[in-house]
Amino acid sequence: MGKVVKKIKHEMTQVFRVTLYFFIAFGIILTLKKLFLSQYNIGFYDISGVVVGALIMGKVVPLLDHTGLGRTFSKSYLILNVLFKTIVYSLIADSLYLLEHVIKARDEHGGFVESLSHAIEHPNTNQILIIILCTFVALFIYNSFSAVNDHLGKNGLYKLFFTRRNTTEE
């Protein structure tokens, strides 16, 4: 029983850390969007999108990390692993984002198929590109730090950033 509790605690901690990272990353993106729109006197506030996005990413990313897809280039150059995971995870995340918006708009357009048709026929190209770029950058940073942490060993990044260095000047 102790192993099961320990495993659950480990997984919960992992999900919490990833969710917290994406909450901060998406919060920064929301703040930038708000600042850009304020130049045109447009009010904008979507904290629920940040929370939901972070919760989704907090569960999807660790799940993908544990699949064969997440380990495809694990024995290759670190940069190939990071880029592959970033591209694949971005495609999945952006597809989920599109699906979410199609589902939200289905009542407005008379159903799921009609909503999907409308999204394809009338894309908001600038918003789509911003979402793709921001998701890619957030995932690239996450995957880079995750890969370095794995390379350094258990709690490697924590030790690297939060332990006092013993340096002597020559």
C-alpha positions in Angstrom: 0.0 0.0 0.0 2.9 2.4 0.8 4.2 2.1 -2.8 0.8 3.0 -4.3 0.5 6.1 -2.0 4.1 7.1 -2.9 3.4 6.8 -6.6 0.1 8.8 -6.3 1.9 11.5 -4.4 4.7 11.6 -7.0 2.2 11.9 -9.9 0.2 14.6 -8.1 3.3 16.6 -7.5 4.3 16.2 -11.2 0.9 17.3 -12.3 0.9 20.3 -9.9 4.3 21.5 -11.0 3.4 21.3 -14.7 0.1 23.0 -14.1 1.7 25.7 -12.1 4.3 26.3 -14.9 1.6 26.6 -17.6 -0.6 28.7 -15.3 2.3 31.2 -15.0 3.2 30.9 -18.7 -0.4 31.4 -19.9 -0.9 34.2 -17.3 2.0 36.1 -18.8 0.5 35.6 -22.3 -2.9 36.9 -20.9 -1.1 39.9 -19.4 0.6 40.7 -22.7 -2.7 40.4 -24.6 -4.4 42.6 -22.1 -1.6 45.2 -22.4 -1.7 45.2 -26.2 -5.5 45.6 -26.3 -5.4 48.4 -23.7 -3.6 50.5 -26.3 -6.9 50.5 -28.3 -9.1 50.9 -25.2 -10.3 47.3 -25.5 -11.0 45.7 -22.2 -10.1 42.0 -22.0 -10.1 39.5 -19.1 -10.0 35.7 -19.5 -8.5 34.2 -16.4 -10.8 31.2 -16.8 -9.1 30.4 -20.1 -5.7 30.5 -18.3 -6.9 28.2 -15.5 -8.5 25.7 -17.9 -5.6 25.8 -20.3 -3.1 25.2 -17.4 -5.2 22.4 -16.0 -5.4 20.7 -19.4 -1.7 21.1 -20.1 -0.9 20.0 -16.6 -2.5 16.6 -17.2 -1.8 16.2 -21.0 1.9 16.9 -20.9 2.9 14.4 -18.2 0.6 11.8 -19.9 2.4 12.4 -23.2 5.8 12.2 -21.5 4.9 8.7 -20.3 3.9 7.4 -23.7 6.1 6.1 -26.4 5.5 9.4 -28.3 7.1 11.3 -25.5 10.2 9.0 -25.5 10.6 8.8 -29.3 14.0 10.7 -29.4 15.0 10.1 -25.7 18.2 8.3 -26.8 19.1 10.9 -29.4 20.6 14.4 -29.2 18.8 16.4 -26.5 17.8 19.1 -29.0 16.1 16.6 -31.2 14.1 15.2 -28.2 13.1 18.7 -27.2 12.1 19.9 -30.7 10.2 16.7 -31.5 8.3 16.8 -28.2 7.6 20.5 -28.6 6.3 20.2 -32.2 4.1 17.1 -31.4 2.8 18.5 -28.1 2.1 21.8 -29.8 0.1 20.2 -32.5 -1.9 18.3 -29.9 -2.5 21.3 -27.7 -3.5 23.5 -30.6 -5.9 20.9 -31.9 -7.5 20.7 -28.5 -7.7 24.5 -28.5 -9.5 24.5 -31.8 -11.8 21.7 -30.7 -12.6 23.7 -27.5 -13.6 26.7 -29.6 -15.6 24.7 -32.0 -17.5 23.1 -29.2 -18.2 26.4 -27.5 -19.5 27.9 -30.7 -21.7 24.9 -31.7 -24.9 26.5 -30.3 -24.2 29.8 -32.1 -23.8 28.0 -35.5 -26.4 25.3 -35.2 -24.2 22.3 -34.3 -20.8 20.8 -34.2 -20.3 20.3 -37.9 -21.6 23.8 -38.8 -19.3 25.3 -36.1 -16.3 23.5 -37.5 -17.2 24.6 -41.0 -17.4 28.2 -39.8 -14.1 28.0 -38.0 -12.4 26.6 -41.2 -14.1 29.1 -43.5 -13.6 32.2 -41.3 -10.4 31.7 -39.3 -9.1 34.4 -37.1 -5.6 34.0 -38.5 -3.8 36.4 -36.2 -5.3 34.9 -33.0 -4.5 31.4 -34.3 -0.9 32.3 -35.0 -0.5 33.9 -31.6 -1.9 30.8 -29.9 0.4 28.5 -31.9 3.5 30.6 -31.3 2.8 31.1 -27.6 2.0 27.4 -27.0 5.2 26.4 -28.9 7.4 28.8 -26.9 5.8 27.7 -23.6 6.2 24.0 -24.5 9.8 24.5 -25.8 10.8 26.1 -22.5 9.1 23.4 -20.5 10.6 20.6 -22.6 14.1 22.2 -22.4 14.1 22.5 -18.7 12.5 19.0 -18.3 15.2 17.5 -20.5 18.0 19.3 -18.6 16.5 18.2 -15.3 16.4 14.6 -16.5 20.0 14.8 -17.7 21.2 16.2 -14.3 19.4 13.6 -12.3 16.8 13.7 -9.6 16.1 17.3 -8.5 19.0 18.4 -10.8 17.6 21.8 -11.7 16.5 22.4 -8.1 20.1 21.7 -6.9 21.5 23.8 -9.8 19.5 26.9 -9.0 18.9 26.6 -5.2 22.1 25.4 -3.7 24.9 27.7 -2.7 27.9 27.4 -5.0 31.3 27.0 -3.5 33.5 29.2 -5.6 36.9 30.4 -4.9 38.5 33.4 -6.6 41.9 32.9 -8.0 
